[in-house]
Amino acid sequence: MPRPSSYSAELRRRAVRMVVEVRGDYPNESAAIKAVAGKLGIGSTETLRKWVRQT
């Protein structure tokens, strides 16, 4: 059984939306994900990358 997420659904939506919005400001998607994760306090860029891929 998967453990419950420590991030709210609203934070997930906001983070994904931010990645989409700032993607053009960075040389690649990975850089955008790293920047957004840092701004929002998401500990793992891999977590945010998965959220982006799921949408």
SEKOL-142955 format. One record per residue (C-alpha): x, y, z. Coordinates in steps of 0.001 Angstrom, whole numbers, padded with zeros to 6 digits, always signed. Layout:
<nodes>
XYZ/...
</nodes>
This chain:
<nodes>
+000000+000000+000000/+001512+003370-000998/+002139+005852+001742/+000158+009099+001754/+001822+012060+000092/+003304+014761+002277/+002368+017309-000411/-001147+018612-000909/-002986+018261-004199/-003031+022059-004484/+000762+022243-004161/+001109+019585-006852/-001154+021500-009244/+000637+024767-008515/+004076+023229-009025/+003138+021640-012357/+001536+024887-013523/+004674+026827-012573/+006928+024432-014500/+004778+024884-017606/+004785+028674-017203/+008554+029093-016695/+009768+026337-019034/+010742+028874-021723/+012928+030810-019275/+015305+027863-018823/+017514+025915-021243/+015626+022665-020580/+012778+021184-018597/+015100+019757-015948/+016399+023224-015106/+012844+024567-014851/+011849+021686-012571/+014884+022240-010354/+014100+025956-010030/+010423+025417-009208/+011188+022645-006721/+013602+024957-004928/+011120+027837-004816/+008334+025677-003406/+010439+023626-001001/+009888+020321-002782/+012741+018170-001544/+013184+015995-004613/+013237+017201-008201/+012328+013638-009198/+009027+014004-007342/+008154+017119-009326/+009324+015531-012577/+006886+012651-011988/+004039+015074-011342/+004805+016879-014597/+004900+013584-016519/+001557+012473-015039/-000268+015505-016412/
</nodes>
